Amino acid sequence: MADNYTLDAELRENFGKGFARRLRVAGKIPAVIYGHGTDPVHVAVPAHQTALVLRKANAIIEIKLDGESHLTLVKDVQKDPVRQIIEHIDLIVVRKGEKVQVEVAIHVVGEAAAGTNIDFDTKTLLLEVEAVNIPENVVVDVDGLEEGAQIHAKDITLPEGASLITDADALVLYVHVPRGESDDEGTAEAEAPAAE
């Protein structure tokens, strides 16, 4: 399951690009916490710690603010497109027992039949899961699969308590033999008359 992290935040009362820039220079990132009908809370979080947390998909972040604790999930991260600096984070409040929809990575184990390749149509599944129990990934076993084998979303075993939101018939991956020697021979034959 996805890990839980804790970040200390401070209330942010000033807004605008200039203030946000000064915050980032001071090693902090502007963020907003919202959800469950509450007023948005504007905060600043430590940049380095936050960047480490954001490496983990669907991490639950406990925000400590003025003696209160807010359980949150990252909803959106805005980055500078050139420098890839985190400019702002949207955090949505979650509660224990609450269900959320999240994209969960697909992790492949095993090896398909010799001489075949695996091509992905998608590398994530949209699942509905308990907010505090988000799986890090779902596992697909491809061991021994032959050419032409296909795995659809409905074929994947989901973690306990998870529901599939992605279309059940959506193609996840398929096994095929790469174009090889037979095609090369055909190309050589086609080129031969031109050489004469």
C-alpha positions, 0 to 999 in steps of 0.5 A: 500500500502507498506510504503515509508521509507527514509535512509541517506547513505554515499558513500563507496569507499573501498571494501572487507570483512575486510572493510565490517566487519569494517562497520558493527562494526560501525553500518552500512551495505554495499549496492549497488544501481543500475538500469536504465543503471546507474553505480552501486553506492556503499553506506553504510546505517545505520544498525538499521534503515535498519533492521527495514525497511527490516521487511516490504516486498517490502518497497520503500526506498528513499536513500539520498546521497550527496544531491541527492535522489534515489528511490529504492526497495530491490532486494536482502539481503545477511545474515550470515547463522548462525548469521543472520546478514545482510551482504549486500543489493542490491537496484534497482532504481525505478521511478514513473510510472514504473512497477515492478514484486514483490511477494505479501503476501496472507492474509486470512480473514474469517473462512471456514466451521466448522471442516475443515482446510485450506492448502496453496499451495503458500502464495504469488502471483507474481504481476506486479504493479506500483513501488511506489504503491506496495500492502502490501498483497492481501486478500482472503475471505474464509468465509463459504467455504466447504470441497473440495473448492479450490481457484486459483490465478485467483480467487483472486481480485487484487488491482487496477493497479496490473496484475497477473504474477503467472500462473492464474490456480495455486492453492493457497489454498484448504479446507479439513476435517482433518483425524479424528475419522474414521481413528482412528477407522480403526486403532484400528480395525486393531490393535485388531487381533494383540492383541489377 
